[in-house]
Amino acid sequence: MGTGLEMMTRKFWTSALAFGLLMSCGPMAENSLGANFLKDRLAKASGTSAAPQAAAAPAVADPAAIAPGEVLIVTIMSRNAVAPLTKIAQNGGTVTWISPGKVSLTLKDGILIATRGLNEDLMGAEIAGVRAALAAGGGTATRTHSFLDSEDQIYLRRLNCTITPEGVEEIATATGTRSALKFKEHCEGDQFIFTNYYWLDAPSGQIVQSRQAVAPTTGFLQINPL
């Protein structure tokens, strides 16, 4: 007989696989910073780019048995790969999560600032202006991202971002549907361009779902807290 942790892991993997099947059918599964760079540029120029819709969250057999804020379901959009991540460290609003396969994410107030274990990782990000703009209902911000090159040297990318509200949207969660405020963050730099999406809980302002860029060859993650 497996331990309680093993049983919970199996439960999450069952939910995650179901979630992956849902995601593989949606428009967000096609997004990739690397593969779609020129496509995004052309769409932007022609005005034909379409914003993603909120994807359905995974079903969980017994959500009440899971402490809120202790698990993320994360989808790597370019691979349709899905995994549950559990919290391993927290310092104020900065939280690090890890998957059974040892991929880790660090979020600050729900915004991605680092990854480890992916093909190309985000080594670090300065995102203070982004969270302030979300709290203010929109605005502009500057991001600075750091990456590793092929010789394991750190290089920086600076991006100018515009955060705009897109209204209230109903999203599906593990415990049912909820209304959330949707925001678009469009960022451009000298080397690449991306658009993130956030869904915020109206009363608290917490990010309850997001689609966030990692790096050009890794693409986007969809992040659903449970």
N, C-alpha and C positions, 0 to 999 in steps of 0.2 A: 504494500500500500504506500502511495506517495505521501510526502509531507504536505502540510497546508500550503506552503509556498509553491511546491510543484503543482498542486491542484489548481491554485490561483493562476499560475503561469499558463497551464494548459487552457484554462477558461479564457484568458486574455488572448491567447493565440487563436482560439476558435473564433472569438469576436473579431480579431484583427483580420483574419482571412476573409470573413464575410465582408468586412469594411473594404478590403482590397478589391473584392469583386465589384462592389458598388463604385469605387473610385475609378476602376479601369474603364468604365463606361462613360465617365463624365469629361467635360472639356478641360478641366484642370489637370487631368492625367497627361495631357499633351504638352504642358509647359516645361520648358527647359531654357535656362539662361544661355547655354552654349548653342544648342541646335536651333533655337528660335530667335537668335539675336537679329539676323537680317530680316526674318519674317516680322518681328515686332517693329523694326524700323520702318518697313514698308507699310505695315498696318497703321502705324502712327501717322505716316505721311499721307496715307489715303483716307484716314478716318474710319477704317473698317475694323479696328481692334475691338474685341468684345471682352467685357469683364466676366470673370467666373462667378458662378452662383454658389451659394453655400452648399457644401456636400453633406450628405447624411452622416451622422455620427454612428459609430458601431453600437450594436445591441449588446448589452451585458446581462447575463442571466440574473444576477442579483445585485443591482447597483447599490442597494442599501448596505451591502456587506463591505463596500469599498469606501475607505475614508476619503472625503472630497479633497482634491488637490494632491493626491498621492500617486496618480498614474496619468500618463499622457498616451494617447494613441497617435502615432506619427506615421505619415505616408511620405515616402520619397517619390515625388510625382513622376520623375523621368523613368523610374524602374517599376512603378506599381508595387513597391515593396512596403510592407506594413509591419509595424512592431509596437508592442507596449513598452513604454519606458517608465521606470520607477525612480522616485526622488532619492538621491544619494547625498546631497549636500545643499545647505541653504544658508545664505548670509544676507539678511534683510530681504530685499526684493529680488536678489540674484539666486537662482535655483539651478542646480545641475541634475540632469536626468540621464539614466543609462538603460540600454536595451539588453535583452538576453545575449545578443551578439556583440556586446561591448561597444556599441556606438553610443556616444554621449552628446547631449545638447546642453548648452547653458543659456538660460533666458533671464533677462532683467526686466521685471514688471511685465512679463509675457512677451517681450521682444527678443528675438534671437541675437545673441552676441558671440557665440562660439560653437563649433562642432569638433568632434574628434572621431576618427574611424571611418569616414566617408572617402570616396575617391579623391576629392579635393575638398579640403576643410576650410571653413571660416575660422581663422586663428583668433580673431578678436574684432570687436566693432564698438565704436563710440556712437551711441544712439540717444543721448539725453534729449536732444531737440525733437526727436520723433515722438517720444512719450509725452513731452510737453505740448506738442501740437495736437495729439490725440485728445489730451485732457481739455484743451481749449476749443475743441470742436473743429479743428482744421488749422492749417498754417504751413510754414516752410521750415525745413531743417537741413542740416548738413551731417552726413555720415562719413566716417572714416573706417574702412575695412582693411584688415591685414590678412595676407595669404602667404603660403610657402611656394617658392618657385621650384623648378626641377633640380636646383642645386641646394635645396633646403635653406634658402635665404628668404627672409621676410621682405615682402614688398607691400606698399600701401596703395589704396585706391580711395580717392575722395569723391563723394557724390552729393549733388544737390537734389533735394527731395521736396515734393509738394504733397501735402496730406489734405484730402478733401472728403467730406461726408457724402454718403450715397443713400441715406435714408434708413428706415427701419426694415429689417428683414426677419422672417421666421426661419429659424434654423433647427435642425433635429439634433438632440443630444441623447446620451445614454438613458436619461430619465424622462425624456419627452421633448416636445417642442418648446421653444422660448423665443421671445422677441429680442433682437439685438440690433445695435446701431452699427451699420457697415461703413468702414472707411477705406479709401484707396490711398496708397502711398506710392507715388511714381518718382523714381530716382534715376538720374543720369550722371554719368561721369565721362572721362575721356576714353575709357576702354570698354565700358559696358553699360547696359541699361536694364532696369527691371521694375516690376510693379508688384508690390505686396498688398494683401488685403487683410483687414482685421474686422472681427465682429465683437463688439463690446456690450457687456451687460449694462443696460440703461441706468439702474439705480447705483451700482457700485463703480462703473467705469472699468471693470476688469475685462481683460481679453478672454473671451470664451471660445473662440475659434480663430485660426489665422492661416494664411498661406504666405510663407516667407522665403526669400531667396537665401541660398547658401553661397554658391560659387558658380562660375561659368560652366564647368563640366558636371557639376552635381545637380544644379537646377534648384527646384523649390521643394519645400516641405509643407505638408498640411498638418497642423497641430491641433488636436482636440483634447483638452483636459477632461478628465473624468471626475 
